[in-house]
Amino acid sequence: MIHLEPFVDSFDAAPGYLDWAAFGPLSPAVRAEMHADAELLGSGRRSGIDLVGERILEARERVARLLGAPIDDVVLQPSTTQGLTHAMFGLEGTVVVPSQDFPAIRVSAHRAAAARGRLTVREIDPPDGIVTIDSVVAALTDDVSAVAVSAVDFRTGALVDLAGLREAIGDRLLIVDAMQAFGVVDVEWNLADVVAGNGYKWLRAGRGTGFARFSARAQERIVPVLSGISGMVGDPSTLGIPATLPTAAAYSIAPADPLAASRLATSLRELEEVGVAAVAAELRARAQDVMNLADRYEVPVLTPRAAHAGIVTLVPVPQDAAALAAALANHGVTVTARGATIRVSPHVGTGVDTLTLLGDALADAAARRVSSVVDVDRDELSADLILPEIVLIEAPPEISGKFLLHDDEYIEDLDTEDGDATDEDIVIATVEDTHPPES
């Protein structure tokens, strides 16, 4: 029986933090290990420097185990984007990418196509940007050499069906951005030929902790165009143009940062102690808690209920959006608001205190919600209206603004305690000044 309590207890971010899909506050173990290794690097002793350097191999080993891949298929990267860029620049043929996917996939693909002229990018645009097997299959033609997707969509939180996608695309390469999924989704990563990820969000390891896996098939078909000193045969004294290494290390430009590797290795050690499956199940439960709160306060949820990880995307109706954003900020809830959506991303350590703050914010926004909007002329108002209502009316020239309408009179003071207006017999009226000023 795996006990998650110690892992859960290691989350010490401030209450209200629900933005793990944007940045994961570093775990205590990562912070402690980072400081210890920094001291060794500051010692000036070769033994200390070499000891920290060994963290690079440890990090690769741990990534390889979680991916179910040989260690020679794994290379550390500064970022997810850099790993994906190596893949895109070495591709030929046509790559299928979602048009609304994170820029790490689609922008790197277009940059590679423009730079080398050997790659064509075919974008798909499924409803709500949620990738389905059918939407990919519809784009497959004989010239398609690869399909690139995010395992979890950064906007909607939708979890892609990797197994179904692998079967559908046949022998073509499957390139996966694992940024929003690695470590918190229990999937068979070896279904993909290229997997790129980073530890600075869900793994709580900080930036610079990227990695990539290039399978044997991927290494056969993707040219290591951007290979640098760390990807070549020989050493810095080797003259001429050295061959690239016969491993995934060929897809690297410079040696990895040992401090970043230390942070990644430490975070993965914590994860391995409890297991990805246990973390994934707990995270789904926390995401369900968020969905339940959204349902309680009638905030629409875009995230697929049956296929998600930790991201829950809310889509409030336009007239409620400002009030909801303000309520979240006022209650100290940290989320990502982007366009018409609000992305809420808990983690396994998200506690009752944070969920309470979220619930209070949603309740506050619901109390201020616009219940209905009616487009009606002033003379159309009658006793048949169900009160209270919010109506749009055309007013006399001298009246413009927001007023309470009571007993056929405009009450400029919106405080219902003034006059005889009550919640049962008033109409909140947004009065449009449709009369041009007299010249």
C-alpha positions as CSV (number, residue, x, y, z in Angstrom):
1,M,0.0,0.0,0.0
2,I,1.5,3.3,-1.1
3,H,1.1,6.1,1.3
4,L,0.9,9.6,-0.3
5,E,0.8,11.5,2.9
6,P,4.5,12.4,3.1
7,F,4.5,13.5,-0.5
8,V,1.3,15.5,-0.1
9,D,2.7,17.1,3.1
10,S,5.8,18.3,1.2
11,F,3.6,20.9,-0.7
12,D,4.2,24.2,1.2
13,A,3.0,26.8,-1.4
14,A,0.8,29.5,0.0
15,P,-3.0,28.7,0.3
16,G,-4.8,29.8,-2.9
17,Y,-2.2,28.6,-5.3
18,L,-4.0,26.9,-8.2
19,D,-1.6,27.6,-11.1
20,W,0.6,24.5,-11.2
21,A,0.1,24.3,-15.0
22,A,2.0,27.6,-15.2
23,F,4.7,27.1,-12.6
24,G,5.4,24.6,-9.8
25,P,6.8,26.2,-6.6
26,L,10.0,24.2,-5.8
27,S,9.6,21.3,-3.3
28,P,11.5,21.5,0.0
29,A,13.7,18.6,-1.0
30,V,14.6,20.2,-4.3
31,R,15.5,23.5,-2.6
32,A,17.6,21.7,0.0
33,E,19.5,19.6,-2.5
34,M,20.0,22.6,-4.8
35,H,21.6,24.5,-1.9
36,A,23.8,21.6,-0.9
37,D,25.1,21.0,-4.5
38,A,25.7,24.7,-4.9
39,E,27.9,24.6,-1.9
40,L,29.9,21.7,-3.4
41,L,30.3,23.7,-6.6
42,G,31.6,26.6,-4.6
43,S,34.2,24.5,-2.8
44,G,36.7,24.6,-5.6
45,R,37.5,20.9,-5.0
46,R,37.5,18.6,-7.9
47,S,35.8,15.9,-5.9
48,G,32.8,18.2,-5.1
49,I,32.5,19.4,-8.7
50,D,32.6,15.8,-10.0
51,L,30.1,14.7,-7.5
52,V,27.5,17.3,-8.6
53,G,28.3,16.4,-12.2
54,E,27.1,12.8,-11.6
55,R,23.6,14.2,-11.1
56,I,23.3,14.4,-14.9
57,L,23.5,10.7,-15.2
58,E,21.2,10.2,-12.3
59,A,18.6,12.5,-13.8
60,R,18.8,10.7,-17.2
61,E,18.4,7.3,-15.5
62,R,15.3,8.4,-13.6
63,V,13.7,9.9,-16.7
64,A,14.4,6.8,-18.6
65,R,12.8,4.6,-16.0
66,L,9.7,6.7,-15.9
67,L,9.5,6.7,-19.7
68,G,10.2,3.0,-20.0
69,A,13.1,3.8,-22.3
70,P,16.8,2.8,-22.6
71,I,19.0,5.5,-21.0
72,D,20.8,6.1,-24.3
73,D,17.5,7.3,-25.7
74,V,17.3,10.1,-23.2
75,V,19.1,13.5,-23.3
76,L,18.7,16.4,-20.9
77,Q,17.6,19.7,-22.4
78,P,17.3,23.3,-21.2
79,S,13.6,23.2,-22.0
80,T,10.7,21.3,-23.6
81,T,10.8,23.6,-26.6
82,Q,14.5,22.9,-27.3
83,G,13.9,19.2,-27.3
84,L,11.0,19.6,-29.7
85,T,13.0,22.0,-31.9
86,H,15.7,19.3,-32.3
87,A,12.9,17.0,-33.5
88,M,11.3,19.5,-35.9
89,F,14.5,20.7,-37.5
90,G,15.6,17.1,-38.3
91,L,12.3,16.1,-39.8
92,E,11.4,15.7,-43.5
93,G,8.1,15.2,-45.2
94,T,4.9,16.6,-43.6
95,V,4.1,17.0,-39.9
96,V,0.6,17.3,-38.6
97,V,0.2,19.7,-35.7
98,P,-2.9,21.2,-33.9
99,S,-3.4,24.8,-34.8
100,Q,-4.2,25.7,-31.2
101,D,-1.4,23.7,-29.5
102,F,1.3,25.3,-27.4
103,P,3.9,27.2,-29.5
104,A,6.6,24.7,-28.6
105,I,5.1,22.4,-31.1
106,R,3.5,24.5,-33.9
107,V,6.0,27.4,-33.9
108,S,9.1,25.2,-33.9
109,A,7.5,23.2,-36.7
110,H,7.0,26.3,-38.8
111,R,10.5,27.7,-38.0
112,A,12.0,24.4,-39.1
113,A,9.9,24.4,-42.3
114,A,11.0,27.9,-43.2
115,A,14.7,27.3,-42.3
116,R,15.4,24.0,-44.1
117,G,12.7,23.8,-46.8
118,R,12.4,20.0,-46.2
119,L,9.3,20.0,-44.0
120,T,5.7,21.0,-44.6
121,V,3.4,21.8,-41.7
122,R,-0.2,20.7,-41.9
123,E,-2.4,22.2,-39.1
124,I,-5.6,20.7,-37.9
125,D,-8.3,22.7,-36.0
126,P,-10.7,20.4,-34.2
127,P,-13.6,21.8,-32.2
128,D,-12.5,23.7,-29.0
129,G,-8.9,22.7,-30.1
130,I,-9.3,19.3,-28.4
131,V,-7.4,16.7,-30.5
132,T,-9.3,13.6,-31.4
133,I,-8.2,10.5,-33.3
134,D,-10.7,11.4,-36.1
135,S,-9.3,14.9,-36.5
136,V,-5.8,13.5,-36.9
137,V,-6.8,10.7,-39.3
138,A,-8.6,13.1,-41.5
139,A,-5.3,14.9,-42.1
140,L,-3.2,11.8,-42.9
141,T,-1.9,11.4,-46.4
142,D,1.0,9.4,-47.8
143,D,3.4,12.4,-47.4
144,V,2.8,12.7,-43.7
145,S,5.9,11.5,-41.8
146,A,5.0,12.6,-38.3
147,V,2.3,13.8,-36.0
148,A,3.0,16.1,-33.1
149,V,0.7,16.7,-30.2
150,S,0.6,17.7,-26.5
151,A,-0.3,14.8,-24.2
152,V,-2.4,17.3,-22.2
153,D,-3.6,20.4,-23.9
154,F,-2.4,23.5,-22.0
155,R,-5.6,25.5,-22.7
156,T,-8.4,22.9,-22.1
157,G,-6.7,20.3,-20.0
158,A,-7.8,17.6,-22.5
159,L,-5.9,14.4,-22.3
160,V,-5.1,12.9,-25.7
161,D,-5.6,9.2,-26.4
162,L,-1.9,8.3,-27.1
163,A,-2.7,4.6,-27.6
164,G,-5.4,5.3,-30.1
165,L,-3.3,7.9,-31.8
166,R,-0.3,5.4,-32.1
167,E,-2.6,2.9,-33.7
168,A,-4.2,5.4,-36.0
169,I,-1.0,6.9,-37.5
170,G,0.7,3.6,-38.2
171,D,4.5,3.7,-38.9
172,R,4.6,7.5,-38.8
173,L,6.6,9.2,-36.0
174,L,4.6,10.3,-33.0
175,I,6.1,13.4,-31.3
176,V,4.7,14.3,-27.9
177,D,5.0,17.4,-25.7
178,A,4.7,16.0,-22.2
179,M,5.0,19.3,-20.4
180,Q,1.5,19.1,-18.8
181,A,1.5,15.4,-18.3
182,F,4.9,13.9,-17.3
183,G,4.8,12.7,-13.7
184,V,1.1,13.2,-13.2
185,V,-0.5,11.1,-15.9
186,D,-0.1,7.3,-16.0
187,V,0.4,6.6,-19.7
188,E,2.7,4.4,-21.8
189,W,5.2,6.9,-23.0
190,N,7.0,4.4,-25.1
191,L,4.1,4.6,-27.5
192,A,5.7,7.8,-28.7
193,D,8.9,8.2,-30.7
194,V,9.9,11.6,-29.3
195,V,8.8,12.8,-25.8
196,A,9.9,16.2,-24.6
197,G,9.2,17.5,-21.1
198,N,10.3,19.7,-18.3
199,G,10.3,19.6,-14.5
200,Y,9.4,23.2,-13.7
201,K,5.7,22.7,-13.4
202,W,4.2,19.5,-12.0
203,L,7.5,18.1,-10.9
204,R,8.4,21.1,-8.8
205,A,12.0,21.1,-10.0
206,G,12.4,24.7,-11.4
207,R,13.3,25.9,-14.9
208,G,16.2,24.4,-16.9
209,T,15.1,20.8,-16.1
210,G,14.1,19.7,-19.6
211,F,14.6,16.4,-21.2
212,A,13.8,14.5,-24.4
213,R,13.6,10.9,-25.4
214,F,14.4,9.9,-29.0
215,S,13.6,6.3,-29.8
216,A,15.7,4.2,-32.1
217,R,13.1,4.8,-34.9
218,A,13.3,8.6,-34.2
219,Q,17.1,8.5,-34.4
220,E,17.0,6.8,-37.7
221,R,14.6,9.3,-39.3
222,I,15.4,12.6,-37.5
223,V,18.7,14.3,-38.5
224,P,20.5,15.9,-35.5
225,V,20.8,19.2,-37.4
226,L,21.3,21.3,-34.3
227,S,23.9,19.0,-32.7
228,G,26.7,20.8,-30.8
229,I,29.8,19.9,-28.8
230,S,27.9,17.7,-26.4
231,G,26.5,15.7,-29.3
232,M,29.7,14.9,-31.2
233,V,32.2,12.1,-31.2
234,G,35.5,13.1,-29.6
235,D,36.4,16.0,-27.4
236,P,37.0,19.7,-27.8
237,S,40.5,19.0,-29.3
238,T,39.0,17.0,-32.1
239,L,39.6,18.7,-35.4
240,G,37.4,18.9,-38.5
241,I,33.7,18.2,-38.4
242,P,33.2,15.3,-35.9
243,A,30.4,12.8,-36.4
244,T,27.4,12.9,-34.1
245,L,27.0,10.4,-31.3
246,P,25.0,7.3,-32.0
247,T,22.6,8.1,-29.1
248,A,20.0,10.7,-28.2
249,A,22.9,12.8,-27.0
250,A,23.3,13.8,-30.6
251,Y,20.2,16.0,-30.1
252,S,22.0,18.4,-27.8
253,I,24.0,21.6,-28.2
254,A,26.0,22.0,-25.1
255,P,26.7,20.1,-21.9
256,A,23.8,19.9,-19.4
257,D,23.7,22.1,-16.3
258,P,24.5,19.8,-13.3
259,L,22.5,22.0,-10.9
260,A,19.4,21.7,-13.1
261,A,20.0,18.0,-13.3
262,S,20.3,17.9,-9.5
263,R,16.9,19.5,-9.1
264,L,15.3,17.2,-11.7
265,A,16.8,14.1,-10.2
266,T,15.6,15.0,-6.7
267,S,12.1,15.7,-7.9
268,L,12.0,12.4,-9.7
269,R,13.3,10.5,-6.7
270,E,10.3,11.9,-4.7
271,L,8.0,10.9,-7.5
272,E,9.3,7.4,-7.8
273,E,8.9,6.8,-4.0
274,V,5.1,7.1,-4.4
275,G,4.6,6.2,-8.0
276,V,3.1,8.0,-10.9
277,A,-0.1,6.0,-10.8
278,A,-0.9,7.1,-7.2
279,V,-0.1,10.7,-8.0
280,A,-2.2,10.6,-11.2
281,A,-5.2,9.2,-9.3
282,E,-4.9,11.8,-6.6
283,L,-4.5,14.7,-9.0
284,R,-7.7,13.6,-10.9
285,A,-9.5,13.7,-7.6
286,R,-8.3,17.2,-6.9
287,A,-9.3,18.3,-10.4
288,Q,-12.7,16.7,-9.8
289,D,-13.0,18.8,-6.6
290,V,-12.5,21.9,-8.7
291,M,-15.1,20.7,-11.2
292,N,-17.6,20.1,-8.4
293,L,-17.2,23.6,-7.1
294,A,-17.6,25.0,-10.6
295,D,-20.8,22.9,-11.1
296,R,-22.1,24.1,-7.7
297,Y,-21.8,27.7,-8.7
298,E,-22.9,27.1,-12.3
299,V,-19.6,28.0,-14.0
300,P,-19.2,26.2,-17.3
301,V,-16.3,23.7,-17.6
302,L,-14.5,23.3,-20.9
303,T,-12.2,20.4,-19.8
304,P,-13.4,16.9,-20.8
305,R,-14.8,15.2,-17.7
306,A,-13.6,11.8,-18.8
307,A,-10.1,12.6,-20.2
308,H,-8.1,15.1,-18.1
309,A,-5.2,15.5,-15.8
310,G,-4.8,18.4,-13.5
311,I,-6.0,21.3,-15.6
312,V,-9.6,22.5,-15.3
313,T,-10.6,25.2,-17.7
314,L,-13.6,27.4,-16.8
315,V,-15.5,29.3,-19.4
316,P,-17.7,31.8,-17.6
317,V,-20.4,33.5,-19.7
318,P,-19.1,36.9,-20.9
319,Q,-21.2,39.0,-18.5
320,D,-19.8,37.1,-15.5
321,A,-16.2,37.0,-16.5
322,A,-15.1,40.3,-14.9
323,A,-16.8,39.5,-11.6
324,L,-15.3,36.1,-11.5
325,A,-11.8,37.3,-12.2
326,A,-12.1,40.0,-9.5
327,A,-13.5,37.5,-7.0
328,L,-10.6,35.1,-7.5
329,A,-8.1,37.9,-7.1
330,N,-9.9,39.3,-4.0
331,H,-9.9,35.9,-2.3
332,G,-6.2,35.3,-3.0
333,V,-6.6,32.6,-5.6
334,T,-3.9,32.3,-8.1
335,V,-5.0,31.0,-11.6
336,T,-4.3,31.8,-15.2
337,A,-6.8,34.0,-17.0
338,R,-6.4,33.9,-20.7
339,G,-8.9,35.4,-23.1
340,A,-12.4,34.1,-22.2
341,T,-11.1,31.2,-20.1
342,I,-9.8,30.8,-16.6
343,R,-7.4,27.9,-16.1
344,V,-7.4,26.4,-12.6
345,S,-4.7,23.8,-12.0
346,P,-4.5,22.1,-8.6
347,H,-1.9,19.5,-7.5
348,V,-2.0,16.6,-5.2
349,G,-1.0,18.8,-2.3
350,T,-3.8,21.3,-2.9
351,G,-5.6,21.3,0.4
352,V,-8.9,22.2,1.9
353,D,-7.8,25.7,2.7
354,T,-7.1,26.4,-1.0
355,L,-10.3,24.7,-2.2
356,T,-12.2,26.8,0.4
357,L,-10.8,30.0,-1.0
358,L,-11.8,28.9,-4.5
359,G,-15.3,28.0,-3.3
360,D,-15.6,31.4,-1.6
361,A,-14.5,33.2,-4.7
362,L,-17.0,31.3,-6.9
363,A,-19.7,32.0,-4.4
364,D,-18.9,35.7,-4.4
365,A,-19.0,35.8,-8.2
366,A,-22.2,33.9,-8.3
367,A,-23.8,36.4,-5.9
368,R,-23.0,39.2,-8.3
369,R,-24.0,37.2,-11.4
370,V,-26.1,38.8,-14.1
371,S,-29.1,36.6,-14.0
372,S,-30.7,37.6,-17.3
373,V,-30.5,40.3,-19.9
374,V,-33.6,41.5,-21.8
375,D,-33.5,43.8,-24.8
376,V,-36.7,45.8,-24.5
377,D,-38.1,49.3,-25.2
378,R,-39.1,51.5,-22.3
379,D,-42.8,51.4,-23.2
380,E,-42.6,47.6,-23.4
381,L,-42.0,47.2,-19.6
382,S,-45.1,45.9,-17.9
383,A,-46.2,44.0,-14.9
384,D,-45.6,40.8,-16.9
385,L,-41.9,41.0,-16.3
386,I,-40.5,38.5,-13.8
387,L,-38.6,40.6,-11.3
388,P,-35.9,41.3,-10.5
389,E,-34.5,41.4,-14.0
390,I,-31.8,43.2,-15.9
391,V,-33.1,45.0,-18.9
392,L,-31.8,47.2,-21.6
393,I,-34.1,50.1,-22.2
394,E,-34.2,53.2,-24.4
395,A,-34.5,56.2,-22.1
396,P,-35.6,59.8,-22.5
397,P,-32.8,62.1,-23.7
398,E,-32.1,63.4,-20.2
399,I,-31.5,59.9,-18.7
400,S,-28.4,57.8,-19.3
401,G,-26.6,55.4,-16.9
402,K,-27.5,52.5,-14.6
403,F,-30.6,52.9,-12.5
404,L,-33.1,51.0,-10.5
405,L,-36.6,51.0,-12.0
406,H,-39.3,51.0,-9.4
407,D,-43.0,51.9,-9.7
408,D,-42.4,53.4,-13.1
409,E,-39.8,55.8,-11.7
410,Y,-36.0,55.9,-12.2
411,I,-34.0,55.7,-8.9
412,E,-30.5,56.9,-9.5
413,D,-29.1,55.7,-6.2
414,L,-28.5,51.9,-6.6
415,D,-28.8,51.3,-2.9
416,T,-32.1,49.4,-2.5
417,E,-32.5,50.8,1.0
418,D,-33.2,54.2,-0.6
419,G,-36.8,54.7,-1.7
420,D,-39.2,51.8,-1.5
421,A,-37.4,49.4,-3.8
422,T,-36.9,45.8,-2.7
423,D,-35.4,42.8,-4.3
424,E,-38.9,41.5,-5.1
425,D,-40.2,44.5,-7.0
426,I,-37.3,46.2,-8.8
427,V,-35.7,46.0,-12.2
428,I,-32.0,46.8,-12.5
429,A,-32.0,48.8,-15.7
430,T,-29.0,49.6,-17.9
431,V,-30.3,52.7,-19.7
432,E,-28.8,53.4,-23.1
433,D,-28.6,57.0,-24.2
434,T,-29.7,56.5,-27.8
435,H,-30.5,60.2,-28.4
436,P,-27.8,62.3,-30.0
437,P,-27.0,65.6,-28.3
438,E,-28.8,68.7,-29.6
439,S,-26.6,70.9,-31.8
